[in-house]
Amino acid sequence: MKVSATGRFLIVAALLAGTAGLLQARRKMELIPKREPVSSFPIQLGSWRGQDQRISDDVLAILGPGDFVSRIYTQAGQPFVGFFLAYFPSQQAGDTIHSPKNCLPGSGWMPVESAQIVIAGNNGRFVQANRYIIQKGIDRQLVVYWYQAHGRAVASEYWSRFYLVADAIRLNRTDGALIRIITPIQEGEAWEIAQQRAVSFAQQVLPSLDNYVPL
């Protein structure tokens, strides 16, 4: 049966309306799991003691709706470790996680070397993480970060987006988190020592994460 141009328009319009309605319905039914607020993340991690750092309004505006904590952890005889946890209960409205590598140049830090590493976690789980060496003037820092959601930790921003869509369909959830750890590379210190410090700290963090980034 031949369909007129008007008929085709009405069919397409009906399909678009139905799709919009379906997406809206899925959004209303999106599961928002229970969890602890990230502000209650442990201040004491082994011999590391944390102190909260204020997140500026400009940074909060860029991050969008979410739950955030930024801390400096210290212990005797060691350089500090910066810890940042950003949890997004929903990413349906386009408020997706921003990659730290896009923010570094804007703050004056330039990446000079990067790789992916694997961090042995608790209960036989492993974390795939990014490792960056960044520099501003003569100062250098080592950055480790990864994306985590639903018991999965990945380094790749693209895989995190793929899983975001897949889990939205499979689980009706779009929540997720970014975990970032930074430590300075001191003058005369090999970057491998700084990486060992960051990884060791990450292993202290991992057992507590499931309370704040739901499985």
Backbone hydrogen bonds, N-H to C=O, Kabsch-Sander energy under -0.5 kcal/mol:
donor,donor_aa,acceptor,acceptor_aa,energy
8,R,4,S,-2.7
9,F,5,A,-2.2
10,L,6,T,-2.2
11,I,7,G,-2.3
12,V,8,R,-2.6
13,A,9,F,-2.6
14,A,10,L,-2.2
15,L,11,I,-2.4
16,L,12,V,-2.7
17,A,13,A,-2.3
18,G,14,A,-2.5
19,T,15,L,-2.6
20,A,16,L,-2.5
21,G,17,A,-2.3
22,L,18,G,-2.3
23,L,19,T,-2.6
24,Q,20,A,-2.3
25,A,21,G,-2.4
26,R,22,L,-2.5
27,R,23,L,-2.1
28,K,24,Q,-2.2
29,M,25,A,-1.6
30,E,27,R,-1.2
31,L,172,N,-2.7
36,E,211,N,-2.8
40,S,37,P,-2.1
41,F,38,V,-1.8
45,L,43,I,-0.6
45,L,48,W,-2.5
48,W,45,L,-2.5
49,R,74,T,-2.5
50,G,43,I,-2.2
51,Q,72,I,-1.5
53,Q,70,S,-3.2
56,S,54,R,-0.6
60,L,56,S,-2.4
61,A,57,D,-2.2
62,I,58,D,-1.5
63,L,59,V,-2.5
64,G,60,L,-2.1
67,D,87,Y,-2.9
69,V,85,L,-1.9
71,R,83,F,-3.0
72,I,51,Q,-2.2
73,Y,71,R,-0.5
73,Y,81,V,-3.3
74,T,49,R,-2.3
78,Q,75,Q,-1.7
81,V,73,Y,-2.4
82,G,182,I,-3.7
83,F,71,R,-3.0
84,F,180,R,-2.4
85,L,69,V,-2.4
86,A,178,L,-2.4
87,Y,67,D,-3.0
87,Y,85,L,-0.5
88,F,176,G,-3.2
94,G,91,Q,-1.0
96,T,94,G,-1.9
102,N,99,S,-1.5
103,C,99,S,-0.6
103,C,100,P,-1.1
104,L,100,P,-1.5
107,S,103,C,-1.0
107,S,104,L,-1.0
108,G,105,P,-1.4
109,W,104,L,-1.6
110,M,135,Q,-2.5
112,V,133,I,-3.1
113,E,133,I,-1.2
115,A,131,R,-1.9
117,I,129,A,-2.7
119,I,127,V,-2.9
120,A,118,V,-0.5
121,G,125,R,-2.9
124,G,121,G,-0.6
125,R,122,N,-1.9
127,V,119,I,-2.7
128,Q,126,F,-0.5
128,Q,153,A,-1.0
129,A,117,I,-2.9
129,A,127,V,-0.6
130,N,145,Y,-3.2
131,R,115,A,-3.0
132,Y,143,V,-3.0
133,I,113,E,-2.8
134,I,132,Y,-0.5
134,I,141,Q,-2.7
135,Q,110,M,-2.2
136,K,139,D,-2.4
139,D,136,K,-1.8
140,R,185,I,-0.5
141,Q,134,I,-2.3
142,L,183,T,-3.1
143,V,132,Y,-3.3
144,V,181,I,-3.0
145,Y,130,N,-1.8
146,W,179,I,-2.0
147,Y,154,V,-3.0
148,Q,177,A,-2.5
149,A,152,R,-2.4
150,H,214,P,-1.1
152,R,149,A,-1.6
154,V,147,Y,-2.6
160,S,156,S,-1.9
161,R,157,E,-1.6
162,F,158,Y,-2.2
163,Y,159,W,-2.8
164,L,160,S,-1.5
165,V,161,R,-1.9
166,A,162,F,-2.6
167,D,163,Y,-3.0
168,A,164,L,-1.5
169,I,165,V,-1.6
170,R,166,A,-2.8
171,L,167,D,-2.6
172,N,167,D,-1.0
173,R,167,D,-1.3
176,G,88,F,-1.7
177,A,148,Q,-2.4
178,L,86,A,-2.3
179,I,146,W,-2.5
180,R,84,F,-2.6
181,I,144,V,-3.3
182,I,82,G,-2.3
183,T,142,L,-2.0
185,I,140,R,-2.5
186,Q,184,P,-0.8
189,E,186,Q,-2.6
193,I,190,A,-1.2
194,A,190,A,-1.3
195,Q,191,W,-2.5
196,Q,192,E,-2.2
197,R,193,I,-2.1
198,A,194,A,-2.4
199,V,195,Q,-2.9
200,S,196,Q,-2.4
201,F,197,R,-2.1
202,A,198,A,-2.5
203,Q,199,V,-2.2
204,Q,200,S,-0.9
204,Q,201,F,-0.7
205,V,201,F,-1.6
206,L,202,A,-2.3
208,S,205,V,-1.6
209,L,205,V,-0.8
209,L,206,L,-1.0
210,D,206,L,-0.6
211,N,208,S,-1.4
212,Y,209,L,-2.1
213,V,209,L,-2.8
